[in-house]
Amino acid sequence: MNATSSPKIFLVDDDQFSIELNRQHLKNLGYSNVSVFTDGQTCLNHLVEQPVVVFVDYNMEEMDGLTLLKKIKRFDPHIFTVFVSGQEQMEVAVDALKFGAFDYIIKGEQSETRIAAVMAKIMHIIAELKQQHKKGWRRFLPVLSIVTLLIVSIMGTGLQLTQHVAKRSIHKRGSECFCEE
């Protein structure tokens, strides 16, 4: 993955060792655009940099991970927020997911494998969304053509031509319906 295609990733943890371990792991996976923060407020101050993914620890001083998650989601609900925490209480994980976390990873031997799997899922979702976005525009091009022709006809040029092209376009696309029935 090159630097231009690598998504912006934030790591937020007050444990410097965990930050460096996760940063190196992401780098080994090919993600080079990684910023690290040792507290939630500093992370919030940098959200204007538009991260795609934010990895958050739960237990941090001043602002816990759940509070940070809520503020991130308030700023931009589309940011993928993933907890990577030593907190093993089921209630904490459920609350994190309830408030919009994409996943909850418990720190340990499987952390690196889980981070790789979560990043693969996120990249797959992003690719699917981009594909759907492209398909969406293509689907409405015939409608845009008809609208353009109607605007031209309203302006007084080529009313018969407009009607002919519109009827032909609708007839060719008869099986496609752009409205809900």
Phi, psi and omega in degrees: 000127181270170186298328182285333180261353180286125181291152177288124182236135173251139171245126181235113181199139179274000177261107185301323179298314179297319179300311183294322178298313181289324177298315180296319179298315178297321178298317178297332177281350178105006179265109186258345185264071186241129175245144182242146180220141182262002175207159184294320183297319178296321176300312180301322180295340182255006181298339177296345176283358175057064176291150175272322182229139173233120174266127188234137170273150180280309185272099175226151178287157179070308180221120180282168184297326180293318177296318178298316178304311181301319181289323177297314182294328176292323179289312180206105183292351182270354178288128176285116181248125184236128176275134170232101190218155175277352180290114184258003181291129182301322181299321180295315179297318179297316178299317179300314180293322179297324182269009170113006177295141179286323180201167179227116182248128177272128180302138179164199184297329183268002183305312183297318178296317180293320178297316178299317180294318179295317178296322177297318177298314181297315180295324177296315179298317179298316179298317179296317179297319177297318179297316179296322179298316178296315180297322181301316180292319180298324182296328184263000179300317177299323178294318178297324178296317180295317179299317178300315179296322179294321177297316178299318182292324178296327180285357172099014179239123170070048180300315181294318178299318180299313180299317181297312181294319180297315179297317180297318180294317179294319180296318180295329184253027183305325181282342179267128179242132182260011179229160179279141176260000000 
